[in-house]
Amino acid sequence: MNMKKFILVYVVLLGLTSCSDQLTENEMANVVQSKNQVEEYNYYLEKARWGDAGAYVKLADFYREGKYVKTDFLGMTAMLALAEQYDSNFRLQDYLKTLPEDDSYRLMSETMEGIGKKDCDKVKNIASILVANGKPEGYVINGAMQVEEGDTIGGLETIRYGAEQGSSFGELILCMAPAFMGKSQQPYNAEKLIGMADKFPFANKFLAEMYAGEVCDSVFNPELAASYLLKADKYGFLGRRGAKWLLDYYESKQIEIDELEKQRLETLSRGLENKEMVTEEIPIE
């Protein structure tokens, strides 16, 4: 695994991911004042499940702050990618630039930019700051740098340590190890990915894409793909392509769904009508 493959994990996540009315600032303020904590999260989650970009941004805040959900950089990033998908004026990078300069997740994003530009000193420096701030992603970045410098065994151990400390980024890299090794018939480590999805629900999208045959057709199982998409949907991670896939699946299997659910999936998939789903392979070089 080199640095190009490392950053691909981040890029692939952004690809996970017609907009209903946006939440206004007044609406958000009223919700915070009138809802208790659990109801606030459920309120925004339901709005997101109908494709509301403002709600996705609010959920991203929750994942960044660890509010009602586990603190998770990739969960935050996935929500921001979905907000970008449903609001053409929203930019993920603009959101990150509004965060304090010392915010760990803003630093994490800057690390990705440094990796892409092969700015090793910047990457190492930010990784050290993240470790000092108690963010396990710092270990993952350090491990990737070790691999880049030739210490593959030591680097993978460092990445594994970061994953054990709670980094979803580290876990995702380890789950994708078969693909990085060029094993096209085993794109992800399914067992690891299933375990990861229990803690980080966005990972259900990777399981769904694998069983939908979008990475390779050797593990094609549409029933499993549908089940993992529904699990992703439960937490707001379905997105446009996932909603379109479910609609096509229900039609092909002649599965009847109630009218409201059909309307929701059509709203989520708007923009993909009458278009074939584009399969996405993980580019490994």
N, C-alpha and C positions, 0 to 999 in steps of 0.2 A: 504494500500500500504506500503510495507516495502522496505528496501534499495535494496534487490534483484530485486524486481519488477521495481524499479526506474532505475537501470542500464540496465534492459532489454530493455527499450526504446532506449537506446544508441545502444545496441547490435542488436535490430531489424532493426534500421536504416542501420547498416553496411550490413545487409542482403538484402537491397534494390538492392542492386546492384548485332590467330586470330586477332590479333592486326595489324592495318596498320602501316606504317613506323612512327617511333617516330620523333617528331620535334627536330632538332638539335639546339644547342645554337645559331649558326649563323642564322638559319632560324628565330628563335624567335627575335633576334636583328633586322634583316631586316624588320620583320613585324612591330615591334614597331616603327621603323623609318619611314616606308613608309605608314602606315595606320593612319587615324585619329582615335579618341577615340572610336566612335561607331563601325567603321569597324573592329577595333582590337578585340572587344568582339565578334562580329558576325563571324569573321574569326575563332577564337578558338572554338566557339560554333558549327560551321558547321563541323570542324575537329572532335570534340567530338562526334557528331551525326553519325560519321562513325567509331567510336571506337578507336580514337587515344588517347592513354594513356597520352602523353605529353600535349595534349590539355585539358584533364580533370584536370591535375595538374595546368595548367594555370588558368582554371576557378575556381579551389579551391582557388588560390591566390586572384582572384577577390572577392570571397565571404568572404575571411578573411579580405581583405582590404576595402570592401565596394566600390569597383571600378566597375562602370557601373551597379552594382546590390546592393541589400540591404545587409549590413553586416549580416552574418548568420553562426553561428557555425555548425549547422546541414547541411546547404547547402554545406559548405566547406567539411565537413566529408563525405557527400554523393559523392561528386566529387572525393575525394581521394579514397573512396571505389571502385568507378568505374575505376579509374586509376589502382588500384591494380588488378582489375578483368581482365584488358586487357594487363597488363604487369607483367609477373610472377616475374620479378626482383624488382618491386617497392613495398615498404612497407609503409603503412600509418604512422606507428610510426617513421620510419626514417625521413619522411618529417617533422613531428612535432618536432623532435629533432634538426632539422636545424634552427628552429625559436629561437629568443632570449629567454633567460630563463624567462624573465618577460613578454613575450607575453601572452596576455589574453587567447588565444585559446590553446596555449601549456599548460598553467595552467589548463584550462578546461579539457584537456585530462588527465593530471596528477590527477585531481580530480576523474575521472572515475576509475583510477587505485586504488586510495585511498578507494573509495567506495567498490570496489571488495575485497580489503584486510581488510575492516572494520577499516580503519585507520581514526577514527572520528576526531581527533585533526587536522590531515593534511587537511581533507576535509573542516572543518570549517575555517581553516586559509586561504585556497585558496579561499573559497567562499567570505570571507571578502575582500581579495585583489581584486577579480573580481568586487564586489560592489563598492569599492573605485575607480576602473578604469572605472566605468560607464557601466559595462557589466551586463545586467539584468539576465544572467544565474546564477550569484551569489545568487540572491534571490531564484531562483528555487532550487539550491542546499541546501540553508538554510532551505527552506520549506520541502524538503525531509528529512533533518536531524530532523526537528521538528516532522514529522510523525513517523520517526524511534524511537524517544524518547517518543512517546505516545500522542503527541498533534496533532491528525489528523485534526481537524477543523482548528486550527491555521496554521498548515503546508500547507494545501490546499489553504488557503487564501494567504499565502506568495507565493506559486507557481503561483497562479492566478495573484498576483501583478507583479511578474516577467514576466508573459505572457503579461500583459497589457503594460509593459514597453518595449516590443519588442522581448522577448525571444521566438524563435520558439521551443526551448526545452520545455519550460513551456507549450506552447500551445499544443504540441504533447502529453505531459503527460495528460493534461485535456481531450484531444480528445480520449485518450485510457482508460479513467476512467471506462467505462463499462466493458472492458476486465479485468481490475484490480479487479473489483468487482465480477468477476466470472460470468458475464452475457454473456454466450457463444452465445446466439441468437442475441446479439447486441454488436459485437466485438469492434466497434468504435462508437463515437458520430458523425454520418455522417454529421449532420448540422454544428457542430463546425469544422469538418475536411474540409468541402467545403469552409467555410469562411477562414480557415487557408491557403488553397491552393491558394486563391486569392492573398495572400501576400507572401507565401513561396511555390514556384511551386513544390518542391520535394514531398510535401504532396499528390500530385496527384497519386503518386505510391501507397500510402496506400489505397486511395479510389479505385484504380484499383484492388488491391489485394483483397479488401473486396468484390467488386462486381464480381470478378472472382471466388469467392467461395473458396479462398485459406485459409481463416480463419475459416469460417463456411459456410454451403450451404444455410442458411435461407434467405440470401439477394442476391442470385445468379442472376446476370443480365449482361450477356456478352456484350450487346450493351453499357451499361454504363461503364463497365470495359475497353472496347476498347476506348471509348471517353476520359477517364481519362489517359490512357496510351499515347494517342496522345498529350494530354496537357503536360504530363511529358516529352515526346519526344521533344516538342517544345523548352524546356529549357535544353535539353541534359541529362535528368535523366532516360532514358528508360532502358539502360543496356541489358545484355545478355538474361535474363529470360523474360523481357518485350518484346524484339524483337521477341523471339521465340513464345511467346503467341500470338502476333499480326499476325505472319505468319500463325500459326495454325488456328486462328480465321478467317482470310481472306479465307483460304482454305476451312474450314468447311462451311462458308457462301457463298462460290463460288463468292467472291468479287474480281474483277480484279483490280490489281494495276499496275502502269507502271513498266517497266523493271528496271529502275534505282532505284526506291524505293524498289523493291524486292531485288535487289543486296545489297542495304544498310542494310536492315533488316537481310539478310543472313550473311553479314559481321559482324554485331553486335552480332548475335546469334551463331556465329561459336563456336563449342565446345559442343553445345547442340543438334546437328543433331542426329536424330534417337533415341533420349532419351526422356523419358516421363518427363514432368515438375514435379518437386518435390514440393508438397505443404508444406507450412511452417506455423505451428501454433504458436501462442504466448504462450510460456509455463508459465502458471500461477500456482503457488504453494501457 
